Amino acid sequence: MHRAAGSAVLVHDTRADRLRIGWTLPHGGWRQVARRGIDGIRAELARALPPFEGLLHDQIRSMSDLTLLDVFAAHSRE
């Protein structure tokens, strides 16, 4: 787990040449991030994940390489 501009970034290195990244953003924060464009997104992730900078630039080439998942947490007594 790493930190990026106040949000957590989870890295799953499933293979030596591939990454799976889970980047937590505030609810509704995707629009603000998307306005930075792909170069801004890659740069922010590279700052949080310096060891993976090369893979980030190789694997994230356009916005279509990203997927937005609406995830939430809840509490249950049972």
VOBA-1610 file (N, C-alpha, C; in pm, whole numbers, padded with zeros to 5 digits, always signed):
BEGIN
Met+00085-00117+00000Met+00000+00000+00000Met+00090+00123+00000His+00051+00221-00078His+00127+00345-00091His+00029+00462-00077Arg+00081+00582-00067Arg-00004+00701-00056Arg+00017+00790-00177Ala-00090+00849-00227Ala-00083+00943-00339Ala-00176+01059-00310Ala-00120+01176-00288Ala-00199+01298-00268Ala-00317+01275-00174Gly-00291+01211-00061Gly-00396+01193+00038Gly-00487+01074+00015Ser-00459+00990-00084Ser-00542+00871-00105Ser-00452+00749-00115Ala-00508+00637-00085Ala-00431+00513-00086Ala-00422+00455-00227Val-00307+00393-00255Val-00287+00323-00381Val-00244+00181-00347Leu-00320+00084-00391Leu-00288-00056-00368Leu-00226-00112-00495Val-00117-00187-00481Val-00049-00245-00596Val-00049-00396-00582His-00093-00463-00686His-00089-00609-00693His-00003-00645-00812Asp+00116-00693-00787Asp+00205-00729-00898Asp+00182-00876-00934Thr+00084-00899-01019Thr+00043-01034-01054Thr+00145-01102-01143Arg+00219-01025-01222Arg+00327-01077-01306Arg+00436-00972-01309Ala+00556-01013-01344Ala+00669-00920-01343Ala+00649-00802-01437Asp+00574-00821-01545Asp+00556-00713-01644Asp+00417-00651-01639Arg+00340-00677-01535Arg+00203-00623-01525Arg+00175-00576-01383Leu+00093-00474-01373Leu+00048-00426-01242Leu-00104-00417-01241Arg-00159-00438-01127Arg-00298-00404-01101Arg-00294-00303-00989Ile-00357-00190-01013Ile-00352-00081-00916Ile-00494-00046-00874Gly-00514-00036-00746Gly-00640+00014-00692Gly-00612+00148-00626Trp-00667+00254-00681Trp-00641+00389-00632Trp-00768+00442-00570Thr-00767+00462-00440Thr-00887+00511-00373Thr-00895+00662-00386Leu-01010+00708-00426Leu-01037+00851-00442Leu-01159+00886-00359Pro-01171+01011-00320Pro-01293+01051-00250Pro-01414+01027-00339His-01528+00998-00277His-01649+00975-00356His-01675+01095-00447Gly-01694+01069-00573Gly-01717+01175-00671Gly-01589+01243-00717Gly-01472+01196-00674Gly-01346+01262-00707Gly-01291+01230-00845Trp-01349+01134-00915Trp-01297+01094-01045Trp-01298+01208-01146Arg-01400+01288-01146Arg-01408+01398-01244Arg-01289+01492-01231Gln-01255+01525-01109Gln-01140+01614-01086Gln-01011+01549-01134Val-00994+01421-01104Val-00874+01349-01148Val-00871+01340-01300Ala-00983+01308-01362Ala-00988+01292-01507Ala-00953+01422-01580Arg-00984+01536-01520Arg-00950+01665-01582Arg-00799+01683-01599Arg-00721+01615-01518Arg-00574+01624-01528Arg-00521+01556-01654Gly-00603+01470-01712Gly-00562+01397-01831Gly-00472+01280-01797Ile-00444+01200-01897Ile-00366+01078-01874Ile-00225+01108-01826Asp-00165+01215-01878Asp-00029+01250-01833Asp-00027+01288-01686Gly-00126+01363-01642Gly-00135+01401-01502Gly-00161+01283-01411Ile-00245+01192-01456Ile-00275+01072-01377Ile-00150+00986-01365Arg-00083+00962-01477Arg+00041+00882-01472Arg+00145+00947-01381Ala+00160+01078-01389Ala+00258+01148-01307Ala+00226+01134-01158Glu+00099+01148-01123Glu+00061+01134-00982Glu+00084+00992-00932Leu+00048+00894-01011Leu+00072+00756-00971Leu+00222+00725-00963Ala+00300+00780-01055Ala+00445+00758-01053Ala+00507+00818-00927Arg+00455+00933-00881Arg+00507+00992-00757Arg+00478+00901-00637Ala+00362+00835-00640Ala+00326+00745-00531Ala+00394+00610-00542Leu+00429+00570-00664Leu+00483+00437-00690Leu+00612+00444-00770Pro+00716+00510-00719Pro+00839+00527-00797Pro+00899+00398-00852Pro+00893+00284-00779Pro+00952+00163-00835Pro+00881+00112-00960Phe+00757+00158-00980Phe+00676+00109-01092Phe+00658+00213-01202Glu+00734+00321-01199Glu+00715+00429-01295Glu+00722+00381-01440Gly+00819+00298-01472Gly+00832+00247-01608Gly+00710+00168-01653Leu+00661+00079-01567Leu+00543+00001-01600Leu+00419+00090-01615Leu+00409+00192-01531Leu+00295+00284-01542Leu+00293+00351-01678His+00409+00398-01722His+00415+00465-01852His+00392+00367-01967Asp+00435+00242-01950Asp+00414+00142-02055Asp+00269+00096-02063Gln+00204+00083-01949Gln+00073+00020-01945Gln-00045+00117-01944Ile-00024+00239-01899Ile-00133+00336-01898Ile-00105+00437-02007Arg-00166+00416-02121Arg-00140+00501-02237Arg-00254+00597-02268Ser-00376+00560-02228Ser-00492+00645-02254Ser-00595+00622-02143Met-00695+00708-02141Met-00800+00696-02040Met-00873+00562-02052Ser-00874+00503-02170Ser-00943+00375-02188Ser-00869+00260-02119Asp-00745+00282-02074Asp-00672+00181-01999Asp-00712+00180-01851Leu-00798+00273-01813Leu-00842+00284-01674Leu-00988+00243-01662Thr-01023+00189-01545Thr-01161+00150-01519Thr-01203+00209-01385Leu-01315+00274-01383Leu-01367+00332-01260Leu-01463+00233-01195Leu-01436+00201-01070Leu-01524+00115-00992Leu-01581+00196-00878Asp-01710+00195-00861Asp-01775+00263-00751Asp-01781+00166-00634Val-01693+00184-00538Val-01681+00093-00425Val-01714+00171-00297Phe-01779+00106-00204Phe-01811+00171-00078Phe-01793+00072+00035Ala-01779+00123+00154Ala-01766+00040+00274Ala-01891+00057+00360Ala-01923-00045+00433Ala-02038-00040+00522Ala-02007-00121+00648His-02095-00116+00743His-02077-00189+00867His-02199-00277+00892Ser-02173-00398+00932Ser-02281-00489+00962Ser-02254-00556+01096Arg-02356-00571+01176Arg-02339-00637+01306Arg-02329-00789+01292Glu-02382-00841+01182Glu-02377-00985+01159Glu-02324-01014+01022
//
